[in-house]
Amino acid sequence: MLRNDPIHVMPTGTATSAAMSVKGSHITQLIDQVSTIIVGKREQVTLSVICLLASGHLLIEDVPGVGKTTLSHALSRSLGLSFSRIQFTSDLLPSDLIGVSVYERQKEAFVFHPGPVFAQVLLADEINRAGPRTQSALLEAMEERQVSVEGETRPLPSPFFVIATQNPSEQLGTHPLPESQLDRFAMRLSLGYPDPTAERSLLTGVDRRSAMISLQPVMTPGQWQQWQTRVDEIHVADSLIDYLQALITATRDGRWFALGLSPRAGLSLLKLARARALVLGRQHVSPEDIQALWIPAVAHRLMPLPQSGRSAAAQARALLEATSVP
């Protein structure tokens, strides 16, 4: 799917215009800094920032070696958040992710040793190489920002994001993510190969890993949470809600998809639209925000009808174009 039908946004706005609208802000500095590491992918960087600004989890799907892990690390360093990475493999156990209690003789008691999930940014690398049991261990963490271990509920740090990477499903050793887990990702992106100019910069410039070591936070975690609070203050008109509801309802009527959007998906898309409006410097959501985010926000949640002969992204784009704008 990735090679023939790349994931991209509708051409209703660009990352460049978004950055210019908030010139001088922390958000601009964040996008600028991460774009020095992920060269030639400013649009994807901006979408990633929008996703995290909306408190959403991000799924990056692409072939190996195009910068998925590097993007995750650059975002966490630039935000000054604690970062943890775990490589998902076929033999990974839920306890490897969440943690385990170990008996300590000196204390004469079991002591819980937290796993990698207890970080503000968790990079779940190649998430679809692990089995369903381990993938499901993330569900509570992603939805509730907490984990239940040995009968005790333990809160996760705030803010908490999961940035997961996955390889194309046709590659060896991969497992499809269950629908319940896909629905917990606010957005799915694809970086794709760099254009010739960006690739030449990668080949002749400073090593990106070395450059990332020198990255400094552009804001404190407290400042980032203030930006997240501002997202909920963005106004949404009733006519915009009608438009969003018409799109969601159309995915469920059986004409376009075998599996439509959940209420969680609608709420997530609305919050993403608010975050995009904020990045663009507006105090209200417009139809263009919904349109620009529609494919990355919903395509991974949808199951097209077999007879359609289209991918979920292509079918979602057709539905969007067939729905009248208020």
N, C-alpha and C positions, 0 to 999 in steps of 0.2 A: 504493500500500500504506500509506503513512504517514497519509494522511487518513482511510482507512477502518479501518485496523487498527494503531493506535499501539502502539509498543513500550513495554512497561511490565513491572514486576516483579509476581510473585504477591503477594497481600496477606498475607504471613506476617511482615512486619516493616516498620518505617518508618524513614526517615532520622532522624526526631526521636528515636526510642528509641535508635538507634545512637549518636547524638551524646551523649545523656544518659548512656549507659553508660561513656563515656570522657571524662566531664566534666573539664575542666582539662588534658587532654593536648594534645600537638601536633596530633593528628588532629582533635580538636574545634575547635581554633583555626583549622586549615586549612579545615574545612568551613564554619565561621562566617564566615570572611573572604571566601571565594569566594562564599558565599550573599548577601553584601552587594552583589555585582556582578551575579550571575545571580539576580535577584529571583524568588521564588516557585517555584524549582526545586530545593529542598533535596534531594529524593530523587535527582534526576539528578546533583547535585553529589556526593552521598555515593557513588553508584555509580561515578562517575568516579574518586574517591579510592580506592575499593576496587580498581578496575582497575589503577591505577598502583601501588598498594601491592603488588599481585601481580605487578609487573613486566610487565604486559600492555600491549599497544597498544590504542588506543581509536578506534572509528569512530563518528562522530556524523552521523546521517542525518536531514535535515530540509529544509524549504523555506528559502530565503534570508532573512536578517534576524532570526532568532529568538535569536541569541546564541552560535552554535557557535564562531566564532572568538574571541569575547570570553571564553568559558569556558576555552578552551585557553590564552589569554594570562594569565588570572587564576591558573590553576593553576601555570603556570611561574613567575610572579612571586612567588607565595605560597610556593613551594618553594625559591626562590633559585637556580633552575637556568637555565643559558644557554638562550636561546630563538631559534629561527629559523623563519621562515615563508616558504613558497614557494607561489605561486599556480599551480595546475596548469591548463594550457591545452592546446589541441589541437596547438600547435607546440612544446611543451616537449620538450627532449631529455634523455636520461639524464645527459649531461655537465653540464647546467644544475643537476641535483640533486646529483650526486656530486662534481663538480669536474673540472678539466682541467689538464694540464701545459702550461706556456707557456715558450718559449725566452727566457731573459734574457741579453742580450748581455754585461752586466757580469760575470756568473758563467760565461758560456760553457757553459751547461747548461740543461736543461729543469727548471723548478721547478713542483712541484705546487701548485695553488691550490685548497684545499678548497671544496666546495660547501656549501649549506645543511644537508645531512644531518649535518655534523659539529657538532652541537649536542646538548645533553642532552634538549631537547624540540623535536621537529620538527613543526611544523604543516603538514600537507599539505592545503592549502585547495582544496576542490572537486576532490578526487582523481579523481573519475570524469569529469572533463572532458578529461583527458589520454588519449593512446592507450595500448594495452597495453604497448608497448615501454618507455615511461617508467614506467608502473605497476610493471612487472616489475623495474625498477632498484631498487625498495625491498625486494624479497624477501630478498636476502641481509642487508641492514641490519636488517630486522625480526627475522629468525630468528637470525642469527649475531652481531649487534651489530658487524659489520665490513663493509667494502666492498672489492672487488677492482678495482683501477684499474691498467691498463697492466701487468698481470702481478705487481703488488705488492698484498699484503693490508694494509689500513690499519684499525686498531681505531677504533671510535667511542667517544665519551666515555661515562663511567659515572656515574650511570645514564643510560639512553637510552630514550626513549619516542617513538613516533609517534602523534600525535593527528591523525586524518584527518577531514575533513568531506566529505560528499557530498550532492548535491541529489537529489531523487526522480528515478527513472529515466525518468519520462515527460516530464521537462523537456528542451528542445532542447539539443543539444550535449553530451549525456552518454553515457558508455560503461559498460556493466556491468563491474564488477570481476571478474577471473577467480577461480574457486573457490580456487586455490592462494593467492591473496592474501587473500581473505576469511577463510580458515582461520588466518591469522596475526594476525587481530584478536581479542583476548581477549573483547571486548565491543562490542556495537553499541547505541547509545542514540538516542533521539529527544527533543529538548527540548519541542517543541510550542509552541503559542501560550500566552502568559501568561494567567492568570485575570484578571478585571476589577480586583481589588485590586492585584495585582502590576503590571498595565499602567498603572494610575493612578499608582502609585509611580514607574514609569519616565517617565511623561509630566510629572510635577510635581517630581521629585527632581533631584538632581545628575546631569549627564551621565556615563554609565557609563565612557566613555573617560577623562574627566578624573579620575574616582574611581580608576580603575585605576592611574594614574600614581603615586598616593600609596600604593599597596600596598607593604607591607614583608614580607620573608620571615618566616614563622612558625617556621622551623627551618632549620638548615644542611643542605646536601646530605649531609654525613656522618650527621646525625641521621636524615634520611629513609632512608638505607640501613640504619641500625640497625633502624628499623621494618620494613623489607622483610625483614631477617634473621629477625625475630621471627615472620613469617608461617610459615616452615618449621618452627617449633617447636610449632605448634598440632597437637594430637593428632587423629588420624582413626581411628575404631574400624573393626574388620573388617566389622561389619554395615553401616556407612555406605559402605564400599567396595563391598559387595555391592549396595546400593541404586543407587549411581552406575553400576556395571557393568551392572545390569539395564536402566537407562535407555539407556545407550549401545548395548547389544546390540539393544534394541528398535528403535532408529533404523535398524539395518542389516538387519532381517529381511525387508524388502520389503513389509510390510503398511502402513507409515506413510509412508515416504519412498523416493524413487528414489535419493537419495544420502544416506548416513548420516554419522555423526560419525567423525572420524579419531581415532587415539590422541592426537594433539596436542591435539585438542579436549577429550578427557577429562582430560588432565593440566592443561590450562588451567583447566577448570571446577573441578577439585579445589583448585587454588591460589587461585582466586577465593573459593571457599568458606572456605578457611583465613583469607584476608584479611578476609572479612566477619565471621567469628567473632572475630577479633582486634579489629576495630572495635567489635563489640558487647560486648567485655570478657570473652569466654569463652576458655578454653584447649582447647576441643574443637569439632569441627565437628558440627553437627546436621543432620537432614534438611531443616529449614527453610532452612538456608543454601543447599543445593542447589536447593530449590524457588524461593527468592526470586531466584536468579541464572539459573535455567534459560532463560528467554526471552531476556534480553539477551545471554547467553553462547553460545547455540547456534542461535537462529533464523536468523541470517545465514549459517550454515554448511550448512543443510539445504535439500534440494530435494524439495518435496512431490510425491506422485504426481499426475499431471494429473487423474485421475478423482476425486480427493478434493474438488476445488472449494474448497479452503481455502488460505489463505496458510501459509507456513512457520511463522509465529508461532502461528497458530490450531491447526495440526496438532501442533506441539510441546506446546502447552498441553493438548490432548486426550490425548496420550501420557502426559504427566506425571500427569494425573488418573486415568488407567487403570492406573498402576503402583503396586502396593502399597508402603506405607512400612514399613520394619522397626520 
